[in-house]
Amino acid sequence: MNKTIKLLLFFLVLIGLTPGITAVLTPTASAYIPPQQTALDPRFGAIESFWAPAEAAELGVGWERILFYWNEIQPAGPGDWNTLHVHEEWLAEARANGRQVLGLLKNTPQWATDGQFASGVPRGLYLPVTDPGNLWANYVRRVAQYYGPLGVHNWIVWNEPDIAPNVYGHEFAGTTADYYQLVKVAYQVMKQVDPQAKIHIGGMTHWHDPGYLRRFLQVVVNDPEAADNNYFFDVLTYHIYFRPETIPGIVGNAFAVQQQVGISPFKEVWINETNARPSMDPQWPVQVQAFNIDLEQQAWYIPQAYALGFYAGANRIGFYKLVDINMNPGDESWGLIRPYDFSKRPAFYAYKNTIKYLAGFQYPLRREQSANHYLFSFTRPQGVTRVMWARTTAPVDLRVPALAASGILVDPVTGQETAVTPTGGFYNIHLNGQRCHNGECLMGGPPIFLVEAGVAPETIPTAPPPAVGTSAATATPNGSATPEASAAATITGTIRATTDAASLAATTAVTATATLTPTTKPTKTPRPTRTPSPTPTTTPTPTSTSTAIPPTNTPPATAVAALPPTAAPTPTAATVAGFIPASQASWWFLGAGLGLGVLLMGFTIWRRR
């Protein structure tokens, strides 16, 4: 075989192997694209996420709360320092996953009080913060020095201070003035040690004492040092349960009372506990006197509570809680994850999808409502997500204006996505009615997400907010409106905007109405025994029934923390500079090989001649 033929065969073989060689030698573009940096939305929390860090990461929660029991950290005296109560590994894992930690300071050790264990006023509380006799100041200082460098900068001072003595769940035995001093001392000491520290008022239940916040803030503003020192606190917090429609009234009251007593600018309002505990879980049945909730209802509660809460101006909202631990069968289990086998309840997936489709939302939020439905619009960098549900036992049919050529309907519980296209500029959406047990209709029916991509905010139909004072007042348990609720209706802000009545009437068709039935509060379950590791807080108190529609009120737009910009979409292979996609490289080698073969053949023939 002459050399010319050999060379030709060599290049033909080379051409045949080109795709395989290309696959081995040519790096794929995706291998050179840096991983997309996905910032967690810090507004979505899950309490005590450290018990299930992988599941917390799966959800995408941005913050958690951990209990710091004084009596466990310093059990025998001020010289004690038990760091095994809150493991440093928990804090390191949270930092590694971008999850912010809130510490809850509570439980006076017996050696530090002349009162009762856990609830007693700390000895020396009114001494200067530099006095060694101020035991609370000494403890808070050491906490700030040790845990600030570990990334804990948000501190809640005690828990549910509005529960009175001799009532189950009572946690602080001092007066309102004593509680303010507790907060003031913590603020002064924490800020001295850790300038990043934020002090949160202990989560209030509201319904145990609807007037507590007003009395507390009156004590605050009566302190001549308060106004020049940021009023000695940064955040108001609430625990709200079972009835999502009470959330706007309670959050609105928090801003209204601040306005009335003269606190300016408004303090942030966080809901750091919310849930509707499922008593009707076949795998974990619980006998309760009231507030019977099935697994689907717990899942439905989440999108409703978060939509209502964020619209009302809550800065952050935390689900209580991620998982229950150390529970006996028959105890009230609150978690997204069951206590005995870590199996996930439907609410886990509802929260996961709520975060997925709402994370990164921007203000203003927009709301439509009638007696029969709610619809909230969340504008995101990706587009618009609208959350809607029926408020009655009868189903509701909506004609929702289209903002894009098509969209998807998402079941937040299952995550199922269904493509939809508008007809005549509207989506026709059917909402199933609410579910009631034993006459209790605690929340709306199954929510639906309508997700449209690439929608510009200015295309969303809006109208100015309704005239000041037109909102209905929230009812108290006995049916009378609170002064705070009435005043809350006068708070104006830039966070929300609603559709006008004409637009609402034009786009909504309903089939029936229903009235919520008042119920009583359930009896609290006994508090778990304290152990060296964090244990649950007092079983949260559900909010009281209200048949009136709560007002929606909001703080100034500055109340909401800015979210880091959403990362740009990952580029495709064809758009990555400096690399040729594998399919293009194969054709390039083929052409080069044929051309070189022809040249060699021509050169050989020329030499022979």
Secondary structure, DSSP 8 states (H G I E B T S, - for coil): --HHHHHHHHHHHHHHHHHHHHHHHS--GGGGS--------TTEEETTGGGSHHHHHHHT--EEEEEEEHHHHSSSSTT---TTSS-HHHHHHHHHTT-EEEEEEE-B-GGGBSS-TBTS-BTTTTS-TTSTT-HHHHHHHHHHHHHTTTT--EEEESS-TTS-TTSTT----S-HHHHHHHHHHHHHHHHHH-TT-EEEE--B-STT-TTHHHHHHHHHHHSTTTGGGGGG--EEEEEEES-GGGHHHHHHHHHHHHHHHT--S--EEEEEEEE---SEETTEE---SS---BHHHHHHHHHHHHHHHHHHT-SEEEES-SB--S--TTS----SB-TTT--B-HHHHHHHHHHHHHTT-EEEEEEEE-SSEEEEEEEETTEEEEEEEESSSS-EEEEEE-SSS-EEEE-TTT--EEEE--BTTEEEEEE-----BTTB--S-S--EEEEEES--GGGS-------TT-S---B-TTS-B-HHHHHHTT---SSEEE--HHHHHHHEEE---------------------SS----S---------S--------GGGS------------GGGSTT---HHHHHHHHHHHHHHHHHHHHHHHHHHH-
